Amino acid sequence: MTMNVTQKIIAAHLVSGEMVPGGEIGLRIDQTLTQDATGTMAYLQFEAIGVDRVRTDLSVSYVDHNTLQMGFRNPDDHRFLRTVARKYGVVFSPPGTGICHQLHLENFAKPGATLVGSDSHTPTAGGIGSLAMGAGGLSVALAMAGEPYFIAMPKVVRVRLEGALTGWASAKDVILHLLGLLSVKGGVGRVFEYAGPGVATLSVPERAVITNMGAELGATTSVFPSDGQTRQFLAAMGREGDWKELVADADATYDEEVVIDLSALEPLAAQPHMPDRVMPVRELAGLAVQQVAIGSCTNSSYADMKSVAQLFAAAKVSPETDTLISPGSKQVLKMLAREGLVEPLLDAGARLLECSCGPCIGMGGSPVSGGVSVRTFNRNFEGRSGTKDAKVYLVSPLTAAMVAIRGAFTDPATWGTAPAVPDLPADVPSIRDMFLYPPADGDGVEVQRGPNIVALEKFEGFGDVLEADVLLKAGDDITTDHIMPAGAEITALRSNVPAISAYVFNRVDEEFVARAKACDNGVIVAGENYGQGSSREHAALAPRHLGVRAVIAKSLARIHRANLVNFGILPLMLEDKADYDVLALGQRLTVPVAGITAGGIVRVAVAGGGSVAVRNDLTQKELDIIRAGGLLNYVRLSKTG
Ligand code: SF4
């Protein structure tokens, strides 16, 4: 059978399922990565699984998001991550070393490997030919424990690149063009596989810009073949031994195709507040800009930074434009320093920040009120910068540098001759001794937690019957934000489920938590589309901590329903939506758990008389997971037989 690159990697890692688009497949995972914002929960979940060492070829824990240490919580998290990594065999990247995806590309990613990471931009490693996917913390914890990672077999889209980039157009403009073409929903259920003669014209860091922002298409992931460019990059990183050729068979087939003529691209910008609101930079000429931020996991490579430094060596930045620069890694920063390229950045008036995510998640560097901020990042959602009414535009580093110099968007036709993309120097410094490698045996290592880190409790499974009180009767369209609100004060408690649980539903019903604590088991009754919004695991985990055992709704949002299953909460739907009116706050319900079958209907008795019919859309495996008390218990049970 002839195969494309995606199919080749999947076939080499397939442990269950058929490679038919839409069907569930299980993949063996070679590598995992976590970042600190999601990592603490992932390692708490890993500990709860009860495996004594990670079972992947490589797992890396990066600290790059919450690097500011303005109170005890972030440093507590960092110490926990450092010690838990030592104990269980995970490589640890201390705060300040760099951004997870840039570091992983430089130091660890391999062609043909599978990688799951608890960060949505994990597909960056697709630039080197890995099949790299973003996932929830629990999925990453399970992958670390040697469990397969389950996805729907994606459709494979061939993105055929023709020609070569010219003038001021850069890799960022390739992905912005694709976003403008397909929209932020255009990649759902798909892998974007790059092919065609234009591929050879792009270096690995340029490819990684494109695969990084494939996440904004909603794609499963994006991948480039592994070719001479890949070999050259790996050799420069001192890892030529990790190279292997990985290209599509000549007559490989694809489910869909998009063609991009690289030579026709021009500098583009995504307008506020969506990465797919793309327009040519020339049409924005005249728009004054108060802030420029250069960096993030999308555009912080050596070549990106050197291009900016070269432009800044020739002209200062506008005094009206606050200009921030965060190199992606200490390796990048060392190369800039060695070549005398830090001085031009400083002399031009730019501010040099730590090698971390920084302004990308509003960790410092927020724009002025109502200001225009031009960023080389990948997301420009409203409020993400930390300033609710800021207007964020996404552009390439070349465009950002020219905007910083001019203090406004100007027509690229007035920028003169574009600089060539810099090559990596002959002697790239290694920073691999800055990572902390785990000892061969973690037995004697003590995991240090501090008051902000609380081990996950072990949830009980179900008996034959569930007696529970209705703790809340909610309306339609309850979001995960309603269930588990966000905000700096609350998310700082992400590693402490008992503490964060105090905020469950507090913006909907202030009495909810007290009610939940006053009874043993609870049920939430809701209207349509319960749990819509983000994939936030805490929206299931924290209610479970408070004793919620079932949700009875008119309908349930897909991702939240999956999280309910993972944490052992029964997701039930009213067979007759009119029965919503039969149920009321405080009623005692009796759910015949033993009688529930996958996809079946049972009657839930209401104390004092009457009953309602509820159905489920669970698979047998999901039902088994719930009966066991959640996915962690299910995996533990399957390991012990
Ligand atoms: Fe996420 Fe931004 Fe950090 Fe990238 S730089 S990992 S997008 S926070």
Boltz pocket constraint, residues with backbone or C-beta under 6 A from the ligand:
constraints:
  - pocket:
      binder: B
      contacts: [[A, 64], [A, 65], [A, 99], [A, 100], [A, 119], [A, 121], [A, 296], [A, 297], [A, 298], [A, 356], [A, 357], [A, 360], [A, 361], [A, 378]]
      max_distance: 6.0
